[in-house]
Amino acid sequence: MKNNEWCNSRSLKVLSVPGCARPQHRKFLVFVVPQKGMESPLLSRWTKDRNFDIAARFYEEPGSNERLLEMADFTMTGGLSKFHAASQFLELSDLRAYYEGYMFLDGDLEFDAEQLSDFLDFCYGARLDLAQPSVTRDSYCYWKMAYHQPSYVYRETSFVEVMAPYISRTALAQVLPTFSQSISTYGLDLVWPSLIKSKQIGVVDAFQMRHRERVDHASGGFYKYLRSIGIDLDEEERRILASYGVIREQAHSRRGYLLKKKRMNSNDKLSLASVPLYEIEKKTERQWIIDICMRLAAIGPSRPEVTKSTNLQNCVRRLLDLQ
């Protein structure tokens, strides 16, 4: 594979798949697009007991991700962009309904790979159809809704960003046709909730990732590439939104879920509760105002989440190290 021609192209070339004797059926699939100049966090801790398979799509020389060629369960090159390539891969490999959930990672993200299995288990346990980790405060992020809110375990939101979405198996069947309809990915995050028609969309504050690169439409490598193949970002977004009858709106939080201590005999027991959230991100760009409103909501009257608490608390405790 060292002599392979790494590229973006309309067609996808799958380079490797697991052998006939797969060690186990893992519950999730993580699709990642590595960048040669940044070692993927997935290489920082490689455990055999992870609950996800990895599909790595290379559009350039692996560089610092050379080890990913041997370690990933699937490797490929081609496709015009992340979701365009993922769409072809899932259809060619017939893996569209094989996993319980799917995650699609950009190559410029920093995160704790040791927690990724817990994050995926959490999304599955919370029955989230569409989700993402929260974004650290030193990251570049277009939507204020995605920034980390320390008071919460997770929040129901109007949609999630395209940089690292988790999509359930059920939701994937509904949104997969859109993957090849926006090469730039613009508009996808807005269209998906209208197709899923579910309130189970959220940002998981118990898990954080860092997006280190600021979007540079003028000189950024990805945007230069898009111009070279004739892609107009704004036109592509307008087209896909019009196609699905979606009106562009500000992303916002709807309901917050948090752990509250409940006195049981002489012990404090953690239980999951939720609070309604004022859609403050739709009203202001000032982060300090958003933060104050989120904190005030967290200390207000809450609703016990009886049906979810048993299912989620083990995941939450592992994720937050609350043992």
C-alpha positions as CSV (number, residue, x, y, z in Angstrom):
1,M,0.0,0.0,0.0
2,K,3.0,2.3,0.3
3,N,3.0,2.7,-3.5
4,N,-0.7,3.5,-3.6
5,E,-1.9,6.7,-5.3
6,W,-3.7,8.6,-2.5
7,C,-6.3,10.9,-3.9
8,N,-9.7,12.5,-3.9
9,S,-11.8,11.1,-6.8
10,R,-15.4,10.3,-7.8
11,S,-14.8,6.6,-7.2
12,L,-13.6,4.9,-4.0
13,K,-10.9,2.3,-3.8
14,V,-11.1,0.0,-0.8
15,L,-7.6,-1.2,0.1
16,S,-8.1,-3.6,3.0
17,V,-10.9,-5.3,4.9
18,P,-10.8,-7.7,7.8
19,G,-10.1,-11.3,7.0
20,C,-12.6,-14.1,7.2
21,A,-11.8,-14.8,10.9
22,R,-12.9,-11.5,12.5
23,P,-12.2,-11.6,16.3
24,Q,-15.6,-10.3,17.2
25,H,-18.5,-8.3,16.0
26,R,-18.0,-4.8,17.4
27,K,-21.0,-2.6,18.1
28,F,-19.9,0.6,16.3
29,L,-18.0,1.8,13.3
30,V,-15.7,4.9,13.4
31,F,-15.0,6.4,10.0
32,V,-12.0,8.8,10.1
33,V,-10.1,10.9,7.5
34,P,-6.6,11.3,8.8
35,Q,-4.3,14.2,7.9
36,K,-0.6,13.4,7.2
37,G,0.7,16.2,9.5
38,M,-1.4,15.3,12.5
39,E,-1.2,11.9,14.3
40,S,-4.7,10.6,14.8
41,P,-5.7,10.4,18.5
42,L,-6.9,6.8,17.7
43,L,-3.2,5.8,17.7
44,S,-2.5,7.1,21.2
45,R,-4.1,4.1,22.8
46,W,-4.9,1.0,20.8
47,T,-6.9,-1.6,22.8
48,K,-8.2,-4.9,21.5
49,D,-11.3,-4.6,23.7
50,R,-12.5,-1.4,22.0
51,N,-16.2,-1.6,21.0
52,F,-15.7,0.0,17.5
53,D,-14.1,-0.9,14.2
54,I,-12.2,1.7,12.4
55,A,-12.5,2.7,8.7
56,A,-9.7,5.0,7.6
57,R,-10.0,7.0,4.4
58,F,-6.7,8.5,3.1
59,Y,-6.8,11.2,0.5
60,E,-3.1,12.1,0.9
61,E,0.1,10.3,2.0
62,P,-0.4,8.8,5.5
63,G,2.5,10.7,7.0
64,S,2.3,10.5,10.8
65,N,-0.6,8.0,10.4
66,E,1.4,5.3,8.7
67,R,0.6,2.9,11.6
68,L,-3.1,3.4,10.9
69,L,-2.7,1.5,7.6
70,E,-2.0,-1.7,9.6
71,M,-4.2,-1.1,12.6
72,A,-7.5,0.1,10.9
73,D,-10.0,-2.6,10.1
74,F,-10.8,-1.0,6.8
75,T,-8.6,1.3,4.7
76,M,-9.5,3.1,1.5
77,T,-8.7,6.1,-0.8
78,G,-10.8,8.2,-3.1
79,G,-14.2,9.8,-2.7
80,L,-14.5,13.5,-3.1
81,S,-14.9,14.3,0.6
82,K,-15.5,12.6,4.0
83,F,-19.2,11.9,3.6
84,H,-19.1,11.3,-0.1
85,A,-16.4,8.6,0.5
86,A,-18.3,7.2,3.5
87,S,-21.5,6.8,1.5
88,Q,-19.7,4.8,-1.2
89,F,-17.8,2.7,1.4
90,L,-21.0,1.7,3.3
91,E,-22.8,0.8,0.1
92,L,-19.9,-1.1,-1.4
93,S,-19.2,-3.0,1.8
94,D,-22.9,-3.5,2.6
95,L,-22.3,-2.3,6.2
96,R,-25.2,0.2,6.2
97,A,-27.1,-1.8,8.8
98,Y,-24.3,-3.9,10.3
99,Y,-23.4,-1.7,13.3
100,E,-25.6,-0.2,16.1
101,G,-24.1,3.3,15.5
102,Y,-21.6,5.1,13.2
103,M,-19.3,8.0,13.9
104,F,-17.6,10.2,11.2
105,L,-14.4,12.0,12.4
106,D,-12.6,14.9,10.7
107,G,-8.8,14.6,10.7
108,D,-8.0,17.7,12.7
109,L,-9.7,16.8,16.0
110,E,-8.0,16.1,19.3
111,F,-9.8,13.9,21.9
112,D,-9.2,11.3,24.5
113,A,-9.2,8.0,22.6
114,E,-9.5,6.1,25.9
115,Q,-13.0,7.5,26.3
116,L,-14.3,6.9,22.8
117,S,-15.8,3.5,23.6
118,D,-17.6,5.0,26.6
119,F,-18.9,7.9,24.4
120,L,-20.3,5.5,21.9
121,D,-21.9,3.3,24.6
122,F,-23.4,6.5,26.1
123,C,-25.0,7.5,22.8
124,Y,-26.4,4.1,22.4
125,G,-27.6,3.9,26.0
126,A,-29.2,7.3,25.8
127,R,-30.9,6.2,22.5
128,L,-29.5,9.2,20.7
129,D,-30.0,9.1,17.0
130,L,-27.7,12.0,16.2
131,A,-25.0,13.3,18.6
132,Q,-21.6,14.8,19.0
133,P,-19.0,15.4,21.8
134,S,-19.0,18.9,23.1
135,V,-16.2,21.2,21.8
136,T,-13.5,22.6,24.1
137,R,-13.6,26.3,24.7
138,D,-10.2,26.8,23.0
139,S,-11.6,25.3,19.8
140,Y,-12.9,27.0,16.7
141,C,-16.6,26.2,16.4
142,Y,-19.2,27.9,14.3
143,W,-22.2,27.0,16.4
144,K,-22.2,28.2,20.0
145,M,-24.5,25.3,21.0
146,A,-21.6,22.9,20.6
147,Y,-19.3,24.4,23.1
148,H,-18.8,22.5,26.4
149,Q,-21.2,23.2,29.2
150,P,-19.7,21.7,32.4
151,S,-23.1,21.6,34.3
152,Y,-24.5,19.0,32.0
153,V,-24.0,15.3,31.1
154,Y,-25.6,16.0,27.7
155,R,-28.1,18.4,26.1
156,E,-30.9,17.8,23.6
157,T,-30.1,20.2,20.7
158,S,-31.6,21.2,17.4
159,F,-28.8,19.6,15.4
160,V,-25.1,18.7,15.6
161,E,-22.1,19.7,13.5
162,V,-20.6,17.6,10.7
163,M,-17.1,17.5,12.2
164,A,-17.7,14.4,14.4
165,P,-21.4,13.2,14.3
166,Y,-22.6,10.0,15.8
167,I,-25.5,8.5,13.9
168,S,-27.6,5.5,15.0
169,R,-28.3,2.7,12.6
170,T,-31.9,3.7,12.3
171,A,-31.0,7.4,11.6
172,L,-28.3,6.4,9.1
173,A,-30.8,4.7,6.9
174,Q,-32.7,8.1,6.8
175,V,-29.7,10.4,6.2
176,L,-27.3,8.3,4.1
177,P,-28.7,9.5,0.7
178,T,-27.6,13.1,1.7
179,F,-24.0,12.1,2.1
180,S,-23.2,12.5,-1.6
181,Q,-25.5,15.6,-2.1
182,S,-23.1,18.1,-0.4
183,I,-19.4,17.5,-1.2
184,S,-18.6,20.5,1.0
185,T,-20.9,19.1,3.8
186,Y,-22.6,22.5,4.0
187,G,-26.3,22.1,4.8
188,L,-26.0,18.5,5.9
189,D,-26.2,19.4,9.6
190,L,-29.4,21.4,9.0
191,V,-31.1,18.7,6.8
192,W,-30.5,15.7,9.0
193,P,-32.9,16.6,11.9
194,S,-35.7,17.2,9.3
195,L,-35.2,13.6,8.0
196,I,-34.7,11.9,11.4
197,K,-37.8,13.6,12.9
198,S,-36.5,12.8,16.4
199,K,-35.8,14.7,19.5
200,Q,-33.0,12.3,20.3
201,I,-30.4,14.7,19.0
202,G,-27.7,16.0,21.4
203,V,-24.3,17.3,22.4
204,V,-22.6,15.1,25.0
205,D,-20.9,17.4,27.5
206,A,-19.4,14.5,29.4
207,F,-17.0,14.0,26.5
208,Q,-15.0,16.8,24.9
209,M,-13.0,17.2,21.7
210,R,-10.8,20.0,20.4
211,H,-11.1,21.4,16.9
212,R,-7.7,23.1,16.5
213,E,-7.9,24.6,13.0
214,R,-9.9,27.7,12.3
215,V,-12.0,27.5,9.1
216,D,-10.2,29.5,6.4
217,H,-12.4,29.9,3.3
218,A,-9.8,31.9,1.5
219,S,-6.6,29.9,1.8
220,G,-7.5,26.7,3.7
221,G,-6.5,23.5,2.0
222,F,-10.0,21.9,1.9
223,Y,-11.6,25.1,0.5
224,K,-8.9,25.5,-2.2
225,Y,-9.6,21.9,-3.1
226,L,-13.4,22.5,-3.3
227,R,-12.8,25.5,-5.6
228,S,-10.5,23.4,-7.8
229,I,-13.4,21.0,-8.5
230,G,-15.9,23.7,-9.0
231,I,-17.8,23.5,-5.7
232,D,-19.4,26.7,-4.4
233,L,-20.1,26.4,-0.7
234,D,-23.0,28.8,-0.5
235,E,-24.7,27.5,-3.6
236,E,-24.3,23.9,-2.4
237,E,-25.9,24.8,0.9
238,R,-28.8,26.7,-0.7
239,R,-29.5,23.8,-3.1
240,I,-29.7,21.1,-0.5
241,L,-31.7,23.2,1.9
242,A,-34.2,24.0,-0.9
243,S,-34.3,20.4,-1.9
244,Y,-35.5,19.3,1.5
245,G,-37.5,22.4,2.3
246,V,-35.3,23.3,5.3
247,I,-35.0,26.9,6.6
248,R,-31.6,27.8,7.9
249,E,-31.8,28.7,11.6
250,Q,-29.5,29.2,14.6
251,A,-28.5,26.0,16.4
252,H,-29.7,25.9,20.0
253,S,-30.1,23.7,23.1
254,R,-33.5,22.5,24.1
255,R,-33.2,20.4,27.3
256,G,-30.3,19.6,29.6
257,Y,-29.6,16.4,31.4
258,L,-27.5,16.3,34.6
259,L,-26.7,14.2,37.5
260,K,-28.2,15.2,40.8
261,K,-27.5,13.8,44.3
262,K,-30.5,12.2,46.0
263,R,-30.3,11.3,49.7
264,M,-31.0,7.6,50.1
265,N,-30.9,6.5,53.8
266,S,-27.4,7.7,54.8
267,N,-25.9,7.7,51.3
268,D,-26.0,10.1,48.4
269,K,-27.2,8.5,45.2
270,L,-26.6,10.0,41.8
271,S,-29.7,10.1,39.6
272,L,-30.3,11.5,36.1
273,A,-32.6,14.6,35.9
274,S,-33.4,17.1,33.2
275,V,-34.2,20.8,33.0
276,P,-35.8,22.8,30.2
277,L,-33.3,25.2,28.4
278,Y,-34.1,28.6,27.1
279,E,-33.0,28.7,23.5
280,I,-30.4,31.3,24.3
281,E,-28.0,30.5,21.4
282,K,-30.7,31.7,19.0
283,K,-30.8,35.1,20.8
284,T,-27.1,36.1,21.3
285,E,-23.6,35.4,20.2
286,R,-22.2,36.5,23.6
287,Q,-20.8,33.3,25.2
288,W,-20.9,34.7,28.8
289,I,-24.7,35.3,28.5
290,I,-25.1,31.8,27.2
291,D,-23.1,30.4,30.0
292,I,-25.0,32.3,32.7
293,C,-28.3,31.1,31.3
294,M,-27.1,27.5,31.2
295,R,-25.9,27.6,34.8
296,L,-29.1,29.1,36.1
297,A,-31.2,26.4,34.3
298,A,-29.0,23.7,35.9
299,I,-29.9,24.8,39.4
300,G,-33.6,25.2,38.7
301,P,-36.4,22.7,39.1
302,S,-35.6,19.4,37.4
303,R,-37.5,16.4,36.2
304,P,-36.3,12.9,37.2
305,E,-35.5,10.7,34.3
306,V,-36.7,7.5,35.8
307,T,-36.9,5.5,32.6
308,K,-33.4,6.4,31.4
309,S,-31.5,6.6,34.7
310,T,-30.8,2.9,35.1
311,N,-29.7,2.5,31.5
312,L,-27.4,5.5,31.5
313,Q,-25.8,5.8,34.9
314,N,-23.2,3.1,34.4
315,C,-22.2,4.8,31.1
316,V,-22.1,8.2,32.8
317,R,-20.1,7.0,35.8
318,R,-17.5,5.4,33.5
319,L,-17.3,8.5,31.4
320,L,-17.0,10.9,34.3
321,D,-15.0,8.6,36.5
322,L,-17.6,8.8,39.2
323,Q,-17.0,5.3,40.7
